[in-house]
Amino acid sequence: MKGGTRKRGKTWSYYFDMGKVDGKRQKKEKGGFTTKKDAEAALAAALNEYNNGGQIFTPSEITVADFLDLWLGQYVEMHCKYTTQRIYGSIIRKHLKPQFGNYRLKSLTTGPIQEYVNTLKKEGLARQTVRVILVVLVVALNYAVEPLNYIQYNPAERVKIPRYEKKKSAVHHFIPESDMKRILERFPESSPFYIPIMIGYYTGVRISECFALTWDRIDLKNQTIKIDRQVIRKQGWFFQSPKTESSVRSIRYGATLQKILLAAHKHKQKKRIELGSQFVEYYVQPGKDKRGNTTYQIISCKRDSFSDLTMTDFVCVYDSGKALFPYSFTYVCDVCRKELNIDFNYHSLRHTHATMLIQAGAPIKDVQERLGHSSIQTTMNAYVHDTDSMKNETVELFEQISHLA
């Protein structure tokens, strides 16, 4: 497509023909340039932008660094949850840009990528870390192939992760009853951490689900807990939809947790009255993210502060009303490891809950739904672990069915 320049009075203009609309050819023209040279330069830039669908570069010239920024803005921020955005951004900033940022996108080939992946292994990075770095590059370059058509094929797809010595899978620790008693002696009912520990132990919820719980999500009459959101940390704390669709669920609980929750609810009401205007309350402030989706930021203020926002009444709080969030639980984990010599984190409660249910004969399907897993296989592989009792039961079962002696 060609255009031209012409002088109109004392200034210069450029023009070029665009496509037809309703059978009529459209023309683009812009004036006000002091010299013919200025008009010609502006024409070249305008033609480049028009021919590339509004892009301010030609695909053959874009660098890998600029493309990765484009991918983050056009795709990741519009389609991925905040945690995924943060992980992708970190990998791009720490690994991909420093290594490949100066390459032209079209000149990037499999060789340099394979060499870099090999180097990562030699530097001691774990196989899973190397895999994640490579996956991010593969996914990003797939976007360059389709739908952008910047490159013809994805050079990262042909890269192979070096062979690693096979290591044992990470151990998810089952907490026996004796250790749970020691933990509760250290964090008794008077501790603000007692409630989240008990909720995790008796329901198997994730830590982000537990600390998102508000009293309107707990049906004290029917003894059910509704899980339909989690808390995440951006610049402040926000409510967000759960990990997966199957994570949205209603969990029934028994008499022990009912007694604990009733006491906690009564205690919070008492502290709210005692502290009066000094009691910390929380509100939800709606907003919009970069995708135009509604966000729900958690805002705190003193009780006597005026707010036209919706109040949210957290379950896991200090006596002051100040809410506990996932990072707060790091203290409990450190105490358990260093003082009690118990290898413990919040997920240990989830593993323990599932294992005890399976050991007691609960149907796997029920456990799957209770934990909010999308498949039974996930429940079996990740959360069902042998205890000494289960191993002994296996031996006894075989003794009962064998008749050789």
N, C-alpha and C positions, 0 to 999 in steps of 0.2 A: 504494500500500500504506500503510495507516494502522496506528498503534499507540496506546498510551496509557500513562499513569502511574498508580500507586496507592501508597498508604502502607501499609507493613507494619511495625507496631510504631513505632519512632521514626525509621525511615529510609524513603526513597522508592525505588521501582523503576520501570523502564520495561519495556515488552513490545511485541512485534509478531509477526504471523504470517509464516512463511516458506513456501516451496513444499512440495508433498507429496513424501514419500519412502515408496515401497511403499504408496501410497494413503492414507497418514496425514499430516495436516497437522502441520507442525513449528512450534514457537513458540520465539522468542528472548526471554529475560528476564534482566535484570541489575539488582541492587539495591545498597543501601549508600550511596545518595545522601542528603546532609543535608537538602536542600530539594527541593520540587517543581520549582522552576526549574532546578536542576542536573540532575534526572532528565529534564526535557523537552529540555534542551540535548543531553544524551547520547543521547536517543532520536533527535533530528534527525540527529546525526552518524552513528549506527549505521544509520539508514535510508538515508542518503546513501551510505555505504560498501557496504551490501548491494545497493542498486539499481544501483550502478556496478561490480559484480563485484569488490569488494575495493579499488577505488580510493579514495584519500583526497581526491579532488577531483571536480568534475563536468567533463566534457569541454568544456562551453561556457565554463568559467572558466580553464582551464589556459593559462599563457603559453607563448610559443614557447620561451623559455629552459628552462622546466620540462619541456616536451615533448622538447626535444633531449636533456636529461639522461636522460629516461626511455628514449628511443630508443637512446642509447649503452649504457645498462645492460641493457635487455631484448633488443635485437637485435644491435648491433655487437659487444659483448663476448662474446656467445654464439655468433656465427656467423662472425666475421671474424678473420683472422690479426692478430698483434700489430702489424705494420707498418701495416696498414689502420686498426686502432684508433687508432694514434698520429696518423696523417694526418687522419682524421675529427675526432678530438678537438681537434687544433690548429686546423683550419679553423673549427670551432664556437666555440672559445675566442677566436680572433683576429678573426673576421669575422662569423659569423652571430649570435652572442649580442649583441655590441655594437650591431649594426644592427637586429635584429628581436626581441631578447630580451624587451622589455617589451610587445610586441604580444600580444593574446589570440590564440590559435591560430585560432579561428574568424573573427577579423576580418582576418587576413592575406590580402591580395589580390594580384593580379598587378602592379598599378601600382607599389607601393613596391619590389617585387623588381626589376622592370625598371629603375626609376630607379637602384637601387643598382648593378646590373650595368653600366649606362651610366657611372656615376660611377667604377667600378673601372677602366674603360678609360681615362677621362679622367685618372685619377691615374697612369697609366703601367703598370698591371699587364699582363703578357703574356696573350695570348689563352688559352693553355693553363691559366694560373693562374685566370683568370676562369671558364673552363669547369669546372675541378675544383670551385671554390667552389659554382657553380650546381648541379653534379651531386650534391654532398653534400646540398644543400637539397632537391633533387627526390627523391632516394632516401629521405630522412628523412620528407618529407611524404607520400610514397606509403605509408609505414607507418601514417601517421595516417589515411589513407583506408581502407586494407585491410591488416591485419585489424582495426584498432582502431575504425574507423567514428567517429572524432572529427570529421572534416570530410567533406563530400560530394565535393569534387574537389580536385585538387592545383593551387594557383595558380602554382607555380613551373614547371610543365610548359609553360606558354604563353609563358614568357619567351624572348626571342631575344638571343643574344650579338651585340653590335655588330660591324659590319664592320671588319676589320683589313686592313692592307696585307699582301699575301702575302709571307712571308719564306721564305728557303731553309731546308730542313730542317737540323737539327743535323748537323754533319759528324762522322762516327766515323772516327778517324784510323787509316789503315793504317801500320804501322811497317815500313819497308823494312829489308833485312838490314844495310845500313850503319849505320843508327841502332840496331838491336838490338845490334850489336857494341859501339857506344859505350856503350850502357846497361850491357852486361855487363862492360865495362872498369871502369865506375864501381861496379858491384855484382857483383864476381867471386865465385867459389866460396866464398871465406872469409866472405862477407857472409850474414847470416841471410835476406836478401831474395832471394838467388839462387834458392833452391828454389821459392818461389811464382812468381817470374818464369818459370822454366823450365816449371813445371806449366801455367801459363796459356798460354804460347806453344805448347807441344806438345799440349795437350788442348782448349783453348778453354773451360775451365770458368769459371763466374762466381766473383767474388771471395769471396762468402759460402760457396760450395761448396768452394773451394780451402782456406780457412782452417778448414773443418770436417773436413778430411781427417785420419784417424788411420791408423796403420800396418795395422790390421786391415781397412781398406777398400782396401788396395793388395795385389794378388796379384803378388808379385815373380816367381813361377814362371811364371805364364801371361801376365804383363805386361798386367794390366787394373786399372783404377781404378773402384771402385764409388761412384757418387754417389747417396746416398739421404737426405741431410740437409744443412742449412746452419746457419751460426751467425747468431744475431740478438742484439742488445743491448737488454735491458730494464733492470732494476736488477741488472746483472751480465750475463754471457754465457750463452746457452742454445743447445742443439741444437733445431732445428725441421725439420719436413718441408720438402722443396724447394718451389720456386716453384709448379710445376704437377705433375700426375701424370706428364706426359711428361718432366719433369726427372729422374725416377728412371731411371738408366741405367748401363750398364757401358761404359767407354771403353777401347779397346785403345790401347797406345802402343808405340813402337818402341825400337830399340837405344840411341839417344842418351839418351832420358829414363831408360831402364832403368839405364844406367851412372851417371847422376846420382843416381837414387833409391837404388841400392845403396850408393853412397858416403855419402849422407846418413844412411841407416839405420845404417851401420857407425859413422859419426861420432857419432851420438846415443848409441849404446850405449857408446862409448868415454868420452864426457863424463859419462854416468851413473855409470860406474865411478870415474872420476877425482874427481868432486865428491862422491860418496857421499851423505851425509845432507843436503848443501846443494843437491842437484839438485832442481829443482821438478817435482813430479808433479801430474797432474790426475785428478779423479774426477767421476763423474756422479751428481748427487743428484736422484732423482725427487721430484716434487711434483704439486700440482693447481692448475689455473688457475680462473678464475671460472666456466668452463663445465663444470668437473669433469673436464676432459681432463688426461692426464698430461703434465707438463712435465719437462724434463731440464736442470737447471742445471749449469754447469761450475764446479767448485770446485778451487782450487789449494792445495797445501800442500807443506811440505818432505818429502823422501823418508822420513824417519824418523818422520813423524807417523802415528799410527794412524788408519786409516779402514776402516770396513766397507762402503764404497761401491765401485762398480765403477770400476777404473782406466781411463782413456782416454789413449792414447799419440799425441799430436799429431805431425804430419809437419813443419809449419812452426814452428820454435822457435829461440830464441837458444841459445847454448852452455850457458847455465844451466838449460835446460829450459823456461824461461818461454815460453809460447805467443805466437805472433803472431796478431793479430786484424785485421779489415779496416781499422780506424782507423790501425793501425801503418803501412799502406802509403801513407798521405798523405805521409810523408817522401820516399818514392821518387818520387812524382809531382812534388813540389815541386823536388827536385833535378834531375829530367829537364827540367822547364820552365825553371828559373832558371839552372842551371849548363850544361846540355847544349843548351838551346834546342830541346828536342823536346816537342811537344804530346802528352803521354802520360798515360794513367791505366790502371788494370788492365783495363778493358773494351777498351782498344786491343789487348791481346793476343788477346782473343776475336775481335775483328773481323779482325785479321791472320791468325789461324789459319784462319778460315772462308774468307777471300779467297784465301789460298794454296792451300787444298784445291780450291776451284772453278777457280782458274787452272790447277792441275795436272790437271784433268779428273775430279775426284772426283764421283760421282753426287750430285745435290742431296739426294736422299732420305737418303743416308748422312750427309751433312753435317748435315741437319736433326736426325736421331736423335743424332748425336754432340754437338750443341749442346744437345739437350734441348728443342727447340721443338715446339709443338703443331701447327704447320702449316708447309708448305714456303714459303708466301708470306712468313711472318715471316723465314725464313732469307734469302730473295731480297731482300726490301725493306730489311732492317736490317743485314745482315752481308756482303753480296757487293758489293764496290766495285771500280771500275775502277782498275787499275794501268797504268803506261805500257806494260808488256808485254802486258796484255790488249788495250789499244787498238791496239797494233801488230799483234797477231794478228788483230783484226777487220778491219783494212785489208787484210792479206794474204789473208784468206779471200775478201773481195769481189773482189780482183784475180784470184783463181783461178777464180771462177765467172762473171766478166764476159768477154764475147767481142766487144765492139763494135769494138775497134781492130784 
